[in-house]
Amino acid sequence: MDELLYDPQEMVKDRAIQKLLEIRSVVQNEDKEHILKLTLKLAHDEDDLNRISALKIMNDFAQDMGQTLTECFIVPEVNSLGLDDITGVRIAVARNLLNISKIVSFDFFHQKIFPLYNSLTMDKEQSVRKTCADQVAEIAKVSQVEK
C-alpha cells in the first residue's frame, strides 16, 4: 500500500486512498496504527500532493481513530498543514476539517480547530477563502453542538 500512496500518477494515488478508506472498518488496531503512521509520513512529505492525500485520509479516518488519537495526532498535523506555503494544501485543510471537527471535544474544537478555520478565512489567497466560505454552514453546525 505504501508504494501506491506515493505513486506519481494522481489517479493511482486517489484509488489507493479510496481502497484504504474502504477497508478501514475491518482492520485491527495494529493496522490502524500502521495507517496512522503512514498518513503522518505523507503529511510530512515534500510533495504537496502527498500532503493533500494525507489530509483526505486524516479527515475520513478520524472517526475510526477516536477522539483521543484525533486530538493528539491528527489535529496537530492538520494545524501544521494549515500554515503550509502551498495554496493547494491550505485549500485541502479547509476542505478536510469537517469529520475531524465532529470527533474532537467541543472545547478542543473551539481551542484548536476553529482558530485554524478562522485564520484560513483570512488567507491571502482568494481560493482558500472561497473554500472556507463553501464550508461555513457545516463548520457552524459543528461549532454549536456540545458533545
Secondary structure as GFF3:
##gff-version 3
##sequence-region A 1 147
A	DSSP	alpha_helix	2	5	.	.	.	ID=ss1
A	DSSP	alpha_helix	10	23	.	.	.	ID=ss2
A	DSSP	alpha_helix	29	43	.	.	.	ID=ss3
A	DSSP	alpha_helix	48	69	.	.	.	ID=ss4
A	DSSP	pi_helix	70	74	.	.	.	ID=ss5
A	DSSP	alpha_helix	75	81	.	.	.	ID=ss6
A	DSSP	alpha_helix	87	95	.	.	.	ID=ss7
A	DSSP	alpha_helix	98	103	.	.	.	ID=ss8
A	DSSP	alpha_helix	106	108	.	.	.	ID=ss9
A	DSSP	pi_helix	109	113	.	.	.	ID=ss10
A	DSSP	alpha_helix	114	121	.	.	.	ID=ss11
A	DSSP	alpha_helix	126	143	.	.	.	ID=ss12
###
